[in-house]
């Protein structure tokens, strides 16, 4: 389970890095920082999150979910006839 989880996260990370690299080059950014690290000050008008999420979704669209199959209904036995 941990191996599969790591594989998924690494794949997403590689894709996100490619999207961030392209966005940064096209918009003249020198650096992009992860906001999960301690930040002492930031201006609110430089949050790239929505732009990056939109670009990621365009580059790697989610596959349509397949409907879950319902288990068959259990068959019930008719009540036994009493003599």
C-alpha positions as YAML, in Angstrom:
chain: A
units: angstrom
residues:
- id: 1
  name: UNK
  ca: [0.00, 0.00, 0.00]
- id: 2
  name: UNK
  ca: [2.79, 2.44, 0.93]
- id: 3
  name: UNK
  ca: [4.66, 1.67, -2.28]
- id: 4
  name: UNK
  ca: [1.56, 2.30, -4.39]
- id: 5
  name: UNK
  ca: [0.88, 5.54, -2.53]
- id: 6
  name: UNK
  ca: [4.47, 6.73, -3.03]
- id: 7
  name: UNK
  ca: [4.25, 5.88, -6.75]
- id: 8
  name: UNK
  ca: [1.07, 7.94, -7.16]
- id: 9
  name: UNK
  ca: [2.45, 10.92, -5.23]
- id: 10
  name: UNK
  ca: [5.75, 10.85, -7.14]
- id: 11
  name: UNK
  ca: [3.85, 10.81, -10.45]
- id: 12
  name: UNK
  ca: [1.74, 13.78, -9.42]
- id: 13
  name: UNK
  ca: [4.86, 15.57, -8.18]
- id: 14
  name: UNK
  ca: [6.67, 15.10, -11.50]
- id: 15
  name: UNK
  ca: [3.66, 16.39, -13.42]
- id: 16
  name: UNK
  ca: [3.21, 19.35, -11.08]
- id: 17
  name: UNK
  ca: [6.89, 20.25, -11.44]
- id: 18
  name: UNK
  ca: [6.51, 20.30, -15.23]
- id: 19
  name: UNK
  ca: [3.42, 22.54, -14.97]
- id: 20
  name: UNK
  ca: [5.16, 24.90, -12.53]
- id: 21
  name: UNK
  ca: [8.27, 25.05, -14.71]
- id: 22
  name: UNK
  ca: [6.25, 25.99, -17.78]
- id: 23
  name: UNK
  ca: [4.12, 28.55, -15.89]
- id: 24
  name: UNK
  ca: [7.19, 30.14, -14.31]
- id: 25
  name: UNK
  ca: [9.03, 30.50, -17.61]
- id: 26
  name: UNK
  ca: [5.98, 31.88, -19.43]
- id: 27
  name: UNK
  ca: [5.23, 34.41, -16.68]
- id: 28
  name: UNK
  ca: [8.78, 35.51, -15.83]
- id: 29
  name: UNK
  ca: [8.99, 34.03, -12.31]
- id: 30
  name: UNK
  ca: [12.43, 33.37, -10.93]
- id: 31
  name: UNK
  ca: [11.25, 31.27, -7.98]
- id: 32
  name: UNK
  ca: [8.06, 29.66, -6.71]
- id: 33
  name: UNK
  ca: [7.86, 28.66, -3.06]
- id: 34
  name: UNK
  ca: [5.71, 26.07, -1.34]
- id: 35
  name: UNK
  ca: [3.52, 27.85, 1.20]
- id: 36
  name: UNK
  ca: [3.62, 24.90, 3.60]
- id: 37
  name: UNK
  ca: [7.02, 26.17, 4.75]
- id: 38
  name: UNK
  ca: [7.15, 28.94, 7.33]
- id: 39
  name: UNK
  ca: [6.59, 32.31, 5.65]
- id: 40
  name: UNK
  ca: [7.20, 35.50, 7.57]
- id: 41
  name: UNK
  ca: [5.51, 37.83, 5.08]
- id: 42
  name: UNK
  ca: [3.74, 37.60, 1.76]
- id: 43
  name: UNK
  ca: [1.49, 39.83, -0.22]
- id: 44
  name: UNK
  ca: [-1.90, 38.36, -1.03]
- id: 45
  name: UNK
  ca: [-1.79, 39.27, -4.73]
- id: 46
  name: UNK
  ca: [0.84, 36.67, -5.70]
- id: 47
  name: UNK
  ca: [-0.97, 33.42, -4.91]
- id: 48
  name: UNK
  ca: [-0.53, 31.20, -7.98]
- id: 49
  name: UNK
  ca: [-2.49, 28.26, -6.64]
- id: 50
  name: UNK
  ca: [-5.63, 28.62, -8.78]
- id: 51
  name: UNK
  ca: [-3.61, 29.23, -11.96]
- id: 52
  name: UNK
  ca: [-1.43, 26.19, -11.32]
- id: 53
  name: UNK
  ca: [-4.36, 23.92, -10.45]
- id: 54
  name: UNK
  ca: [-6.18, 25.01, -13.63]
- id: 55
  name: UNK
  ca: [-3.08, 24.34, -15.77]
- id: 56
  name: UNK
  ca: [-2.48, 20.97, -14.11]
- id: 57
  name: UNK
  ca: [-6.09, 19.95, -14.73]
- id: 58
  name: UNK
  ca: [-5.78, 21.01, -18.38]
- id: 59
  name: UNK
  ca: [-2.52, 19.12, -18.85]
- id: 60
  name: UNK
  ca: [-3.62, 16.01, -16.95]
- id: 61
  name: UNK
  ca: [-7.43, 15.78, -17.03]
- id: 62
  name: UNK
  ca: [-9.03, 13.38, -14.62]
- id: 63
  name: UNK
  ca: [-10.29, 10.20, -16.17]
- id: 64
  name: UNK
  ca: [-14.02, 9.69, -16.00]
- id: 65
  name: UNK
  ca: [-14.96, 7.56, -13.06]
- id: 66
  name: UNK
  ca: [-16.64, 4.31, -13.88]
- id: 67
  name: UNK
  ca: [-19.84, 3.67, -11.99]
- id: 68
  name: UNK
  ca: [-19.44, 1.16, -9.24]
- id: 69
  name: UNK
  ca: [-21.18, -2.08, -9.92]
- id: 70
  name: UNK
  ca: [-23.88, -2.97, -7.49]
- id: 71
  name: UNK
  ca: [-23.68, -6.39, -5.92]
- id: 72
  name: UNK
  ca: [-26.51, -8.69, -6.91]
- id: 73
  name: UNK
  ca: [-29.51, -8.68, -4.65]
- id: 74
  name: UNK
  ca: [-29.57, -11.66, -2.33]
- id: 75
  name: UNK
  ca: [-32.16, -14.21, -3.22]
- id: 76
  name: UNK
  ca: [-34.64, -14.92, -0.51]
- id: 77
  name: UNK
  ca: [-36.16, -18.28, 0.06]
- id: 78
  name: UNK
  ca: [-39.92, -18.36, 0.36]
- id: 79
  name: UNK
  ca: [-41.09, -19.17, 3.84]
- id: 80
  name: UNK
  ca: [-41.54, -22.83, 4.32]
- id: 81
  name: UNK
  ca: [-45.11, -24.01, 4.31]
- id: 82
  name: UNK
  ca: [-46.35, -25.27, 7.61]
- id: 83
  name: UNK
  ca: [-48.34, -28.48, 7.53]
...
